[in-house]
Amino acid sequence: MGKIIKVSGPLVVADGLSDAGMADVVLVGAQKLRGEILTMTADRASIQVYEETAGLGPGAEVVTTGSPLSVELGPGLLDNIYDGIQRPLEEIRDICGDTLARGIDVPALNRERLWDFIPKTEIGADVSGGDIIGTVQETSAIEHRVMVPHGVSGTVESIESGSFKVTDVIAKIKGSDGKITDLTMMQKWGVRKGRPYKRKNLPETPLQSGQRVIDTLFPLAKGGTAAVPGPFGSGKTVVQHALAKWSDVDVVVYIGCGERGNEMTDVLMEFPELTDPKTGEPLMKRTCLIANTSDMPVAAREASIYTGITIAEYYRDMGYDVAIIADSTSRWAEALREMSGRLEEMPGEEGYPAYLSSRLAQFYERAGAIECVCSDASPRSGSLTAIGAVSPPGGDTSEPVSQATLRIVKVFWGLDAPLARARHFPAINWLNSYSLYLDNLRSWYDENLGKQFLDNRAKAVSLLQEESGLQEIVKLVGQDSLSPEDRLTLETAKMIREDYLQQNAFVDVDSFSSYDRQANMLAMILQFDRLARTALSAGADMKNILAVNSKSRIARAKTIEEDSYKDEYADITASITAELKALAAGGDA
């Protein structure tokens, strides 16, 4: 037991903790506020406290728990809302109302709820860490696979079926030394230590988001990493909501890290109301929310990122595809900066700690497409995709958090405030965004969409870049000074921007676009461009080309119902071909 000698905001310094270790969780003061040891010198420890420290003073007691900051893993994580240190906010509200009381300690997993456990192994079977011994239907969307904790192996001595609490013994494992280990449906894991895996593979399957600007131009692979930087009002939350709803992953972990309270309230209110397009159930049935708003203690904000990614790794180890969405890592970095300043560490650029880059890397490197740790007889694989929003002050991506993030992630979706103000959503700027996964995904695209898809993508990007250069000329001397070919480039690029990249989240048929639909829609636009250039070279008039009926049909193509788009797109393509070939031949369009 130690005694406080100094309090500085969330930082507490205590003496007499010779029995404590680095990263141990401690209980501070009479209210037993939870904290974590950051540094130790002899028996003196610097502690970051995860709750408000008002009222604490020298002489107050500090007791170590002897274990690092950990999360409880088991049935009940999904369809739940936690704070940064995994306290269930809905249960706390039932106890103390709308204000989070200091020192309140509620278990993360409900100790009274019964779960129907179905064994998947037999007495006498040899098992080891990571093996699935049974399942629980956690929600209507997700089957929870109960695994043997890492470090435990041996022979199944007994296993039960029926309804159990998470703390009830469901199986006994006899080790090679004769020791019996009791297994429950719950296990604990330190948040700052990544969960093990057999091997990390190259991500080779795209994460389908249903957003054309992402899936076609700047794709993200399952198991990959992406950053979404953008200034205030540029639509970061809009993009992340779309990713959470439409991504073809099994589980979503959404972390509201230091965001404004009203924005986090929108998430908490909207997510339970959203319908999962895959199951028809509420989206929360496969979602876990970590809420840590900007007015909550800064130390818990720093911990929330690790809490979220540890939960995500747990479901990845079951063999699921998981996406973790962190909004935003800039607020997390600000928490690091505040704690670093109170520890009187040497500051780095703009006051951020010198280890900012390494901490960001530790977070993003826990993503990946992996082969799970389990017996060779029943191999399984999973993926963890990390998507982090960055909120650079004034939209300046040259600041340290943005630059450190861009050195780590392989996809950059640069949000643009002027696009958002023009109601172009998703407001991803196609000129400064990029994806480094195209080569990894090429074989998937060639096999599933045909080799023409990536060629069309490259052509679309080229046209958009040409348009940017031509717009500068137009601003100086006007559009009439351009050649017919350049005017056609502007027109095709406009079709790509407005008819293809722009999506309306309030129109059901346009809020999500399948890969096949994307490929056909882009092929139509480029077919128009190709045949229009042929007609121009044959002497056709530009006005007649732009007046063909099929051009207006392309503009309405994204609103065609899902069950009839294939026939409609084939008909539009046939009309494009007939009309423009007629113009090229000198006939009437």
N, C-alpha and C positions, 0 to 999 in steps of 0.2 A: 504494500500500500504506500502511495506517495502523497505529497502535499503540493498544492499549487503555489508557485512563487511569482508568477507573472501571467497576466491576461492581456492579450492584444487582439481584439476582435475575435475571429474564429481560432486564433492561435493561443494555446495555453502552454506554459512551461511549468514542469513539475519536477521536484526532487524526490529521491527515495524510491526510485523504480528499478532497483538493481535486478529484480526478478522478471522484468519485462524484456521484450525483444523488439527489434525493428519491425514495423508494420503491424504490431499487435493492436487489437481493438481494446480501448480502455473505457471505463465508465467514470465520468467526471462529475464531482459535486454531489450534493444531496439528492438532486433530481436524476442522477445517473445518466447524464447526457453522453451519448455515444461519440467517441473520437478515435483517431488513428495516430499512432506514433510515426512521425516523419523523420526525426533525427534523434540520436542518442549520444551523449558524452558522459562517460562513467555512468552514474545513476540518474543523470538529468535528461529528461526527454522533452522534445518539442512535439506538441500534439495538435492536429487539426480537428476541431470539434464540428460535428455535422449538424449542430443545432445552435440556436441563438444563445450567446454566452452572457447576456445581460444579467447582472446579479452575482456572477461568480467573482470570487476574490481570493487573495492569498490565504493559504491555510486550509482550503477546501480539499477533501480527499479525492484521490485518483486511484482506481483499482483496475488492474489489468485482467483481461479475460484469458490471456495466454494463447489466443488464436488470431489470425489475420481477418480482415474484412471479408466475409463470405456471404454467399446467397444460398437460400434453400431451393433445391431443385426437385420437382415432383409434380404430380397432378394438381391442377389448380392455378398454374401460372397464366394460362391463356384466359381471355375474357376477364382480365383483371387490370387494375391501375395501381401502380406503385410510385413511391417517391424515390429519390436518388439512392437511398440505402435499403431499398426493398421493403418498405413498410406499406401495407395495403391501405390505400387512402379511403376506399369506400367503407371498410370496417372501422377505421379510425373515426370517420365522420359519424358513424352510428354511435360511437362511444362518447365523443367530445364535441360534436357539432361541426360547424364549417371552419373553425379555427384549429389548426394543428397544434396540439398541446405539446409543450416541451417535455422530454423525458418519457413520452409514452412508448411503450414497447409491446407491439402486437405481432405475433408470428406471421411470417410472409405467407405460409400455407395454412389454410384452415385446419385446425386440429380436430374438429368435430364432424366434418363432412365425411360421409362414407363413399367409397369408390368400389365399383365392381371389378375385381381383379381376376383375369383369366390367365392361368399358367401357360407358358409356351415351352416348358422343359419338364423333364421327369426326374424322379428320385433316382440317384445313381449316376446322373449325367455329369460330365466334367465341364465346368464353366470357368471363365476368367473375366477380368475387367472388360466391360463394354458389351458383353453378351446379353442378349435380351432374354429375360426369364419369364416375362408375362406382359400383358397389355391391359390398359384401362381406356375406356372411351371417355377421354377428357372433355371434349365438346362434340357437338354433332358433326364438326368438320375434321377433327384431328384425333387419331388414335395415339394415346400416350404409350410409349414403349419403355417399360421399366427395365433398367439395365443394371448389371452387376457393377458396383463402384470400382473405379480403377484401383489397383493394388490388392484386390481380393480375388482369390482363385481357389479351386478345389472341387470337391464332389458335392452334389446336392443331397443333403441329408433329409430334408423335408421341404415341401412346398404346398401352400394352401390355395384354395380358390374360394371366392365369396366376396362379401362386402367388408372393407377394412378402412380404417383411418390411415393417414399417411405415416403415422408413428407406430402402427401395429406391425408385428413381425409376420412377414409373409413367406419367408424361406430361411433355411439354415444351410450354411456352406461349411463343409469340413475341409480344412486345409491339409497340406501334406505333412504338417507338424502335428496334426490331430486337433488343432484349435478349431472351435466352432464359432462362426461369425453369423450373427443375426442380421438379416436383410429386411429393410422396410422399403416403402415406395418413395421415401424421401432421402436425399443425400445432400451434403454441403460441399461447396467448392469455393476456394479463394478467388476473388474477382480479378486480381492482378496477375494471375497465372493462367496462361492459355491451356485449354483442355487438350490432351494428347491425341494424335492421329497416326495412322500407319504411314501414309504417304500423301503429299500434296501434289495434285496433278495440274497440268495446264488447263485453264478454263477453255472449253471448246464448244459450249452450248450457249446461245444467246439468252439473255433474260428478256422475255417478251413483255413489254410494258403497254403495248397497244397505242403508244404515242409515236406517230410517224417520224417526227424529227429525231427521236431517240433510236427507234428500231432500225430505221433505214440509214440515217446519216451518221449517228454517233452511238453505235450499239454498246451495250454493257454485257459482259459474259457472266453466267452464273458462277459465283466464286470470285468475282472481280471486285474492283474498288472504283468509286466514282466520287467526284466533288461537284457540288452545285453552288458556285459562288454567285452572289448578286447583291445589289444594294437594296435598301428598304423599298418595298412595294414592287419588286420585280417579279414576284410570283414563285418564290422558293417553296412556300407551303403548298401552293397549287400543284407544283410538279411533284412534291413528295406525297401529297394526297393521292394523286393519280397513280404513282408508283405503288403505294400501299394497297390501293384498290385493285389495280389491273394486272400487276406483275404476276407471272405464272410461277409463283413460289408457294410453298405449303404454309409457312409461318412468317409473320411480320412482327418485328420488335421495333416499336417507334419510341424514340427518346426525345422528349422536349427538354432540352438542356439550356436553361437560362433564358428561355423565350418569354415574351410578354405574356402576362396573365390572361388577357382577353384572347390572344391567339391560341394559347394552350386550352382555354375553355372551349373555343370553337372545335378543336380536335376532339376533346373529351365528349362534346355534345354530338358531333357529326359522326364519329366512327361507329358508335353503337347503332346509328340510324342507317348507315350504309349497308347495302346488300352485297354479299359476296357473289360475283358473277359466276363463280365455279360451282357453288353449292346452293345458292339461293338463300342461304342463312345470313344472319347479321355478320358483318365483316369482323366484329370483335371475337367471333368464335375461333378465329385463327390468329388473333392479334394480342400482343402484350404491350401495354403502354407504361412508359416510365415518365412521370411528370415532375419536373423540377424547374419551377418558374423563376424569373429574375429576382423576385423578392424573397425567395427561400434562401437559407444559408448557403454561402458560396462554396464551402467545403463539400457539401453534399452534391453540388453541381459537378464538381470534379470527379466524384465517385460514380455519378449516374451513368457515364459512358461505359465504365467497366462493368457495372451491374447489368446493363443491357446486353453487352456483347457476350458475357458469360452465359446468360439465359439463352441467347441465340446459339452459342456453341453447343449447349446441351441438346437442343432440338436437332441441330446438325448431326450430332453423334447418333441420333436415332435413325438417321438415313433420310432426313428431310432436306428440302431446299429452303433456306432461310434468308430473309433480307432484313438487315438492320438499318434503320433510317435515323440518323442523328441530326437534330435541328436545335442548335447549331454548334459546330465545333469551335466557332469563334468565341462564344460565351464560355465554353469549357476552357479555352486558352486564357481567357480573362481571369477565370478562377485560379488557374495555375499562376498567372502573373501576380495576383493579389497575395496568394500564399507565399510565393517566392519572395515578394517584397517584405512581408512580415518576418520571414526567416532571415532577412538581411543577406540574401544571396547576391552574387555579382550579376547584375542585369545584363541581358543581351539586347538585341535590336528592339527599339521602341518599348523597353522595359520588360519584355517577355523573358522568361528564364532561358538560359543557354541550352537547356535540354528540351526545348519545345519541339524541335524536329524529331528527336528520338522518341518522345512520348507519343507524337502523332503516328510515327511509324509503328510503334508497338500496338496501337489500336488497329490501324489498317492492315497490318501483317497478320492479324488473327482471322482475316477473311481467307477464303480459298475453297477450291473444289478438292475434297479429300476422300481417302479411303478410311473408313472408320476402324477404330481399334475393336476387334472382335475375333472370335474363332475363325480359322480358315474355312471351316465347313459351311459357314453361313455369312459370306462377305456382303458388305453393303457400303454404299458411298453416300455422301451428302455434300452440300455446298452452303457457304455462308458469304453473302454478298453485302458489302459495306458501302452505304451511300451517305456521305456527310455534306450537310449544307454549311456554307461559309458565308459570314456576313461582314465583308470588309467595310470599314468606315468610308462612307462616300462612294462606295463601289470601286475603290482603288485596289485592284488585285495585286499590286506590287508590295502590299504590306506583308509582314512576316508570316502570319497564319496561312494566307492564301498561297504564298510562295512555297512554304514548307509542305503544304498539302499537295501542291502540284508536282513536287519532286517525288511523291510517293504513289499517288493514284495514277491510273492509266486511262481514265475517262474524265473529260472536262466539259461540263455543260454550262457554258457561260451565259447567265441570264442578263437580259438587257432591259433597263427601265423604260426607254422609249417604246420598245415593242409592247411591254405590258400596258403602258398608257394608251397605246393604239389598239388595245384589246386583242393583240395577237398572242394567243396562248397555245401551247407552251411557249413562253417568251425566251426561248433559247436562241442565242445569236449564232447563226450558221457560219459566220466568218471567223470567229475566234474559238469555237468549240472544236474538240477533237476526240477520237477514240483510238487507242493503241491495240485494240483487240481484233481488228479486222483480219489480220493474217491468221490468228488462232481460229477465227470463226469461218474462214473461207470455205473449208470443206463442208461445214454444216449448211451454209448458204447454197453451195453448188449442188449438194445432194437433195435439199428440200425445196429450193426455189429456182434452181437452174443457174447456169453460169451467167446468164444475161443479167441477173439481179444486181450483182456487184458492178458490172459494166454500166448499168443504168444509174446506179448510185454515183459512180465516178463522174458520169456525164452531168448529172444534176448538180453536183458540187461545183463542177467546172463552170456551168452556166450561171450559178449564183455568184461565183467569184468574178466572172466577166461582167455581170450586171453591176457589181459594186464599182468597177472601174469606169463603166459607161455612164453611171449616174453622175460621176464627177464631171464628165464632159457635158452632160445634159445641163448641169447647173451653170456651166460657163456659157455655152453657146446655144442651148436649146435642143430639143429632140429632133427637130426638122433637119438639123445638120448631119444626123446619123445616116449611115447607109441602110438600105432595107434589111440586110442581114443582121446589122446591129440592133435595129428596131425589133426584129423578130426575137433576138436574144433577150431583149428587155421584156417582151411579151411572154415568152416561155418561162423566164425566171419569175415573172409575176404570177403565172399559173402555178408554178412549183410552190411559191411562198403562200399564196392565198388559198389555192384549191387543194394543196397537198399538205404542207407543213402546219397550217393553222387548223386547230380542232376546237370544237365547241363542246365543253363538258356538260352543257345543259341539254344537249341533243343525244339521246341514248345511242343512236346508230353511229354517231360520229365520235363519241367519247372514247370508244375503243375500236381499234382497227387491227384485224388479224394480219399476219405476215402475207398470206396469199392475197388478201385484198390490197395491201400496200403495194405488193409487187405488180399487180395488174393495173392499179391506178397510176403508178409512176410510168409504167410501160406505155399507157395511153397518152400521157402528156408528151413523152419523148417521141412517140410515133407521130404525133401532131407536128412536133418541131422538125423531125426528119423529113416528112413529106412536104411540109411547108417550105423548107429550104430547096427541095427539089422543084417545087412549083415556082419559087422565085427565080431560080436559075433558068427555068423554061420561059420566063417572061411574064408570069402572072402578076397581077396588081396586088400590092400589099393590103389595100382596103378589102378586096374580095376575099383574101386569105383569112383575115381577121373576122370576116362577117359570116363564115361558114357556120351552119347550124350545130355541127358536132362540137365546136369550141364551147358554146354555152352549155351543152350537155356534159362536158367534162367538168365544168364548174359545179354542176349539181350532182356529180357522181358520188361524192362522199355522203350524201343524204339518202342514197338508195338503200332499201331495207336489206338486211343481211341474207335473207333467204332467196333473194332474187338478183343480187348484184352480179353474179357470174354471167348470167344471160344478158343482163343489161350492158355490162362492160364489153362483152363480145360484140353486141350490136353497135355500141358507140365506136369501138375500134373499126368495125366494118364501115361505118358512116364516114369516119375520118379518112380512111383509105379511099373510098369511092369519091368523096367530095374533092379532096386535094389532088387526086390523080386526074379528075376531070378538069380542074383548073390548070394543071400542068400540061394537059393535052389541048388546052385552049377552049374547053367547053364551058358551059354555065354551071356554077356551083349551086 
